[in-house]
Each structure stands twice: as C-alpha cells, then as structure tokens.
C-alpha cells in the first residue's frame, strides 16, 4: 500500500515536556485523515514537524515517499497544504 505520510518513532521534546512521544502512524494515499485529541496531545506539533516549521527531537517521517532527511523534502512539501492552529489572517 502507498502512503501519503508515515511516521516512525517521531518525538518532539521541549526540555522536560514531551509534546510528541514515539508516534508511529501510516496515512494511506487518498485517505481523509483527522487528528483528534485533548489539548497538548501533539496534534499541532505533528503538523509543524511535517510542514518543516520545527525539527523532530528523534524519529523520522516520510511524506509522499520522501524521507524527512532527504534534500528533496522541501520540494515535496509543496504538494501539501496546512493551517496550523488559528489562521492569523482571519478574525
């Protein structure tokens, strides 16, 4: 099966706070996928990592078959769109 996004042991820590801890998931191509959870569950952190707004503390992800460490990841990110938290251009 082809995946749009896969994560393997993805982590993001801020000092002692674990914003994302060992996330492994597979999102199939063509799927509609929602992230649902309590505040501070890591939803926004995951989107920021995939968008390249932050770097993971540990682990890796693959976006459309391109690893996050590959030099082509920037070009690959152009295929996606995301709104992180509240859009600042709208009231």
N, C-alpha and C positions, 0 to 999 in steps of 0.2 A: 504494500500500500504506500502511496505517496503522501507526504505530509507537508503542510504549509509551515508548521512550526513544531520543533521538538526541543525539549529541554532535558538535560541530564545532570542531576545533582546541582542545580542552579542555586546559588546563595548570594545574598547581599547583606552585609553587616555594617552597622554604624556603631563603632565602639562596642558596647555590650549588647546593643539591641539587634536582634535578628529580624530584619524586615522580610527576608525571604530565606527559607532554610531547606535546602536539599530538594528542590522542586524538580520532578521528572514528569513530563507530560507529552502527549502526541496529539496534534490537531490535524486531522485529515484535510487534504486539499478539497475545496468546495464546501466545507462544513461551516455552519454558523455556530460560533462558539462564544459563550458568555462566561464572564468571571463574576462569581457571586460569593460574597463573604462579608464578615464583620469588618469594621474599621481596623486598620493595621494588620489585615490578613496577608498583604503583599500584592494585591491586585495592581495597584498603580506602580509599584516597584517593578513588577514583571514587565509592564508595558514600557516603562522608562528604559529598562535594560535592552529590550528588543529594538526599541527606537534608536538606541545609541546615545541617549541622554545621560546614562550612567554606565559604569562598568561593573560586571559581577565581581564579587569577592572570590568566588570559587564556582566551579562547574562550567558548563558550556550550553550553547543553544545553536540550532540550525534553522535558518529561515529560507524557505524555498530551496532546500538542498545545499545551501551555502553556510559553512560554519562561521560562527561569530568571530573567529580568529583569522579568517581568510581576508585578504586585502580587497576582495570583491564585495564584502558585506555592505559597504556604503552604497554601491550601485544597486544592490539587491533591495535595500531598504526603500528605494524609490518606488517600488511596486506596492507598497502598503501605505495606509493612512491611519492616523490615530489621533484621538482627542484625549489628552491626559488631564483628568480632573475637570475643573470648571473652566470652560473656554474664557479667556480674558477679553475677547473682543465682543462678547455678548453680555447683556445685563442678566 
